[in-house]
Structures are given as C-alpha cells and as structure tokens.
Amino acid sequence: MHYGYIGLGNLGANCAGCLLKAGFGVTVHDLNRGAGDALVAKGAVWADSVEVLAGSADHVITCLPSPAVSETVLRQILPAMKPGATWVEMSTLGRDDVLRLAAIAAEAGVRMLELPVTGGVHLAAKGQITMLPGGDADLVDLHRPALEAMGNRVFHMGPLGSSAIIKVITNMLAFIHLKATSEALMLAKRGGLDLKQSWEAIRASSGNSFVHETEGALILNGSYDIAFSVDLALKDLGFALGFGREFGVPLDLAAMTEQTYVAAKAAYGGAAQSPMIAKLLEDRLGTDLRAAGFPDRLE
C-alpha cells in the first residue's frame, strides 16, 4: 500500500518515517521543501504539489496546523485522489470540523478516517505514539497495518467525531498536569528541597503523571522544548472549553489553565514552547527551576 503524506512538521515527519521503516511506499509533500529531505534520503518520493501526491498514492494522510489549512488541502487533493482512496486526517480538529470535512470528502466519493494521536513527538519518532482512529470499522481494519507502524497502541474510538473529543480530553489533561507540576516543582524549590530529588520522589508517588516525567524534566533542564507551541495549546483548550459548553460540563481547571496560556502568549509569544507556562511562575517569583542531569529534548 502506498501512502501520500502531507505535512512534515515535528509529528508528521516522524510518522511518515515510521511508515517508510515498516516498508510502506510513501510520497511526501510540505510547503517547506527541506522538511522532506531526510525522508527522501530514506526512500520517500517527493511530490511538488499536493495534487501530484494525491494522484500517485493509494491513500492520503494529512497532518496540518489548523482546520482551515486542512480544508484548503482537502479541496485541492479531492479531484486527484484515486477511486477508493481514503483521506486519513491526523490534524487536531474539532468534532464539527471533522463532520463537515468528511461530508465534503464524501461528495467527491472519498471516505475519511480521523486519526489524532497522543503521547508526544518523542514517542512518534519511535513508532510508540498512541493512535486514536475514528470512523468506519472497515477503514480502521484496512489501515491497521499502517496505524501499527506509526503507533504501538490503537484505540478505535467510534464513528467520525468521536476521536476529536478524546484527543481534546487527553490534551486538556496534559496542560492541566503541566500547570500542576510547575507549581509543585516551585513549591519544592521554595521549600528548600533538592529539585532532582523532589522530581524523583514525585515520579515514585501517587501524585505522578506522564507530564511530570516528560515535560517536568524539560522544565528542570530549562529548554522547555517539547516541540509543541503555546498557540497549539490554546487551540486545543479552546476546543475543550467548547465541548464543555456543548455538553454542559463545567471545566474550571481547563478555564484556569487557558488563562495561564494566554498570559504565556503575551509574555513569550504564541510560538513559544508550551512548558514555558512554568517560566511565568519562575519570572513572577524570581526563582528558577533548574536541576542538573535532565535532557534538553526527550528521546
């Protein structure tokens, strides 16, 4: 099976690389030609346009920064896609966006599989990210070998739109946990504790979280480099709060966390790394959260 992959950012490039490693044919495209160089060196084929890519592949995967970009690319590729091709959308979209774009694809005879992922770019690089497909069961089965090449856990969440909800939930929790671990580490520092020892103790405690183990380490290093921006965090928190209003669920912690990210954007810009919400606290208190022995990027 030959996949076309559009969008070679931090996540997309790693997932496309996993498909190549598993033996799939892969054609790639990105607005930044250089983003495809490493993949081409490993055997991928470069396409000069999304239309050329769509016409040469059995199925098309997109991993793009916003619903607007997804729609633009979708309308470009639909006329060129082969009969029976699937559009696999890995971008983080709202449920309404998923259903609206699926309807556009269906008018052209193309079925959609939504495929948000969770776990972080460092796990995507290893093919160990969690895949959250939504759509018809036969499409999940058709693409399962590719899903298992990109990730080590696959959860079919239900019909189209289901995965958009769970993806937003997992990201909402991650941002809340990040705010919590930032405050916990600062409490330890201001309480006179050794930060490395405190990080280890928390990791071994009932208060541990995946975010503490990963992004907490990047805070202590001072790089904050999780390859995920403040703007992306705000987008996902906006989706979460929208679901809260729709489903009648008060999301107090999510709302507070969103305001922290608004402040981080004002202080450092939307392109800043999302763990830099910890730096807001560091700057406010004039107290850094550095400790030796922590990586600047996760592996």
C-alpha positions in Angstrom: 0.0 0.0 0.0 1.3 3.4 -1.0 0.6 6.4 1.2 0.9 10.1 0.4 1.8 12.2 3.5 1.2 15.9 3.5 2.5 18.0 6.4 6.0 17.2 7.6 6.2 19.1 10.9 7.5 17.6 14.1 4.8 14.9 14.2 4.2 14.3 10.5 7.8 13.8 9.6 8.2 11.2 12.4 5.0 9.3 11.4 6.0 9.3 7.7 9.4 8.0 8.7 7.8 5.1 10.6 5.7 4.2 7.6 8.9 4.1 5.5 10.7 2.0 8.1 7.8 -0.5 8.0 8.1 -0.9 4.3 5.2 1.2 3.0 5.6 3.2 -0.1 5.5 6.9 0.9 5.2 10.1 -1.2 5.6 13.3 0.8 4.9 17.0 0.5 5.3 20.1 2.6 5.3 23.8 1.9 8.9 23.7 3.2 10.8 21.6 0.6 13.6 21.0 3.1 11.3 19.2 5.5 11.2 16.3 3.1 14.9 15.9 2.6 15.6 13.4 5.3 12.6 11.3 4.3 13.6 11.3 0.6 17.1 10.1 1.7 15.4 7.2 3.3 13.4 6.2 0.3 10.4 8.5 0.2 9.3 10.2 -3.0 8.9 13.9 -3.1 5.8 15.4 -4.8 6.0 19.0 -6.0 2.3 19.6 -5.2 -0.5 18.1 -3.1 -2.3 17.3 -6.3 0.6 15.3 -7.7 0.9 13.5 -4.4 -2.8 12.6 -4.3 -2.8 11.2 -7.8 0.1 9.0 -7.1 -0.8 7.4 -3.8 -3.4 4.8 -2.8 -4.4 6.9 0.2 -3.6 10.3 1.5 -2.6 11.3 5.1 -2.6 14.9 6.3 -1.0 16.3 9.4 -1.7 20.1 9.3 -1.8 23.0 11.8 -5.5 24.1 11.6 -8.9 23.2 10.3 -8.7 26.0 7.7 -5.5 24.6 6.3 -7.0 21.1 6.3 -10.0 22.2 4.3 -7.8 24.0 1.8 -5.6 21.0 1.2 -8.6 18.6 1.1 -10.3 20.6 -1.6 -7.0 20.6 -3.6 -6.5 16.8 -3.3 -10.0 15.5 -3.8 -10.1 15.9 -7.6 -6.8 14.0 -7.9 -7.4 11.1 -5.5 -7.8 7.6 -6.9 -11.1 5.8 -6.7 -11.5 4.0 -3.3 -8.8 6.2 -1.7 -9.1 7.1 2.0 -8.4 10.5 3.4 -6.6 9.9 6.8 -6.6 13.2 8.8 -4.1 13.3 11.7 -4.6 17.0 12.4 -6.3 18.1 15.7 -9.7 19.2 14.7 -12.9 20.0 16.4 -15.7 17.4 16.1 -17.8 19.8 13.9 -14.8 20.3 11.6 -14.4 16.6 11.3 -18.0 16.0 10.3 -18.1 19.0 7.9 -14.9 18.0 6.2 -16.0 14.3 6.0 -19.1 15.5 4.2 -17.0 17.5 1.7 -14.9 14.4 1.1 -18.0 12.1 0.7 -19.4 14.4 -2.0 -16.3 13.5 -4.0 -16.6 9.8 -3.2 -13.8 9.8 -0.6 -14.2 8.3 2.8 -12.5 9.9 5.8 -10.7 8.3 8.8 -9.9 10.8 11.6 -6.6 9.8 13.3 -5.5 12.1 16.1 -2.6 10.8 18.2 -1.3 11.4 21.7 1.9 10.8 23.6 4.4 13.3 22.3 6.7 13.8 19.4 9.5 11.8 21.1 7.2 8.7 21.1 6.2 9.3 17.5 9.9 9.1 16.5 10.0 5.6 17.9 6.7 4.4 16.5 5.3 4.3 20.0 2.7 7.0 19.9 -1.0 6.2 20.7 -3.3 6.2 17.7 -7.0 7.3 18.2 -8.8 6.5 15.0 -12.4 7.4 14.4 -14.6 6.3 11.5 -16.0 3.1 10.0 -14.6 -0.1 11.4 -13.7 -1.5 7.9 -11.5 1.6 7.3 -9.7 1.1 10.6 -9.1 -2.6 9.7 -7.9 -1.6 6.2 -5.3 0.9 7.6 -4.4 -1.0 10.8 -1.0 -2.2 9.5 -0.1 1.5 8.9 -1.5 2.6 12.2 0.5 -0.1 14.0 3.6 1.0 12.1 3.2 4.6 13.4 2.0 3.7 16.9 2.1 0.9 19.4 -1.4 1.3 20.8 -4.5 1.7 18.7 -8.0 2.6 20.1 -10.9 2.8 17.7 -13.0 5.5 19.5 -16.2 5.1 17.4 -17.7 6.9 14.5 -16.3 10.1 13.0 -16.2 12.9 15.5 -15.5 10.5 18.5 -11.7 10.8 18.2 -11.9 14.6 18.1 -13.5 14.5 21.6 -11.0 12.1 23.2 -8.0 13.9 21.7 -9.1 17.2 23.1 -9.7 15.5 26.5 -6.2 14.0 26.6 -4.6 17.3 25.6 -6.7 19.2 28.2 -5.4 16.9 30.9 -1.8 17.3 29.8 -2.0 21.1 30.0 -3.6 20.9 33.4 -1.0 18.4 34.6 1.7 20.7 33.2 0.4 23.6 35.3 0.2 21.4 38.3 3.8 20.0 38.0 5.1 23.6 37.5 3.5 24.7 40.8 4.7 21.5 42.6 8.3 22.0 41.5 8.2 25.6 42.5 6.8 24.7 45.9 9.7 22.2 46.4 12.3 24.8 45.3 10.9 27.5 47.6 10.7 25.0 50.4 14.4 24.4 50.2 14.3 20.9 48.7 16.7 19.5 46.1 14.8 19.6 42.8 16.2 16.5 41.2 15.4 14.5 44.4 12.0 16.1 44.5 11.3 15.2 40.8 12.3 11.6 41.5 10.1 11.4 44.7 7.1 12.8 42.8 7.7 10.3 40.0 7.6 7.5 42.5 4.5 8.8 44.3 0.7 8.8 43.9 1.0 12.3 42.5 3.0 11.3 39.5 1.9 11.9 35.9 3.2 11.2 32.4 3.6 15.0 32.0 5.6 15.3 35.2 8.0 12.6 34.0 8.4 14.1 30.5 7.7 17.9 30.4 8.8 18.2 34.0 12.2 17.1 33.0 12.4 19.7 30.3 11.4 22.4 32.7 14.3 21.4 35.0 16.7 21.4 32.1 15.5 24.9 31.1 14.9 24.1 27.4 11.1 23.6 27.7 11.4 22.1 24.3 8.5 19.6 23.8 8.0 20.6 20.2 4.5 21.9 21.0 3.7 25.6 21.0 1.6 27.9 23.2 -0.6 28.6 20.2 -1.4 24.9 19.7 -2.2 24.6 23.4 -4.6 27.5 23.3 -6.3 26.0 20.2 -6.8 22.7 22.0 -8.0 24.3 25.2 -10.5 26.3 23.1 -11.8 23.1 21.7 -12.1 21.6 25.2 -14.0 24.6 26.6 -16.3 24.5 23.6 -17.2 20.9 24.3 -17.7 21.8 28.0 -20.3 24.4 26.9 -21.9 22.0 24.4 -22.2 19.1 26.9 -23.0 21.1 30.0 -19.8 20.2 31.8 -18.1 22.9 33.9 -14.4 22.8 33.2 -12.9 25.0 36.0 -9.4 23.7 35.8 -9.3 23.9 32.0 -10.5 27.5 32.1 -7.9 28.5 34.6 -5.2 26.7 32.6 -6.3 28.5 29.4 -5.8 31.9 31.2 -2.2 30.8 32.1 -1.5 30.1 28.5 -3.0 33.4 27.5 -0.5 35.0 29.8 2.3 32.9 28.4 1.5 34.0 24.9 1.5 37.6 26.0 4.9 37.2 27.7 6.7 34.9 25.2 4.7 34.8 22.0 2.5 32.1 20.6 5.4 30.2 19.1 7.0 29.6 22.5 7.1 26.1 23.8 4.1 25.1 25.9 6.0 24.1 29.0 7.0 27.8 29.3 4.0 28.3 31.4 6.4 27.2 34.2 8.6 30.2 33.3 5.8 32.5 34.0 5.9 31.3 37.6 9.7 31.4 37.6 9.7 35.0 36.4 7.0 36.1 38.8 8.8 34.7 41.8 12.4 35.4 40.6 13.2 31.8 41.2 14.4 29.4 38.5 13.6 25.7 38.4 16.9 24.3 37.2 18.5 21.0 38.1 21.4 19.0 36.7 21.0 15.7 34.9 17.9 16.4 32.8 17.7 16.3 29.0 17.0 19.2 26.7 14.9 17.0 24.4 13.1 13.8 25.1 14.3 10.6 23.4 
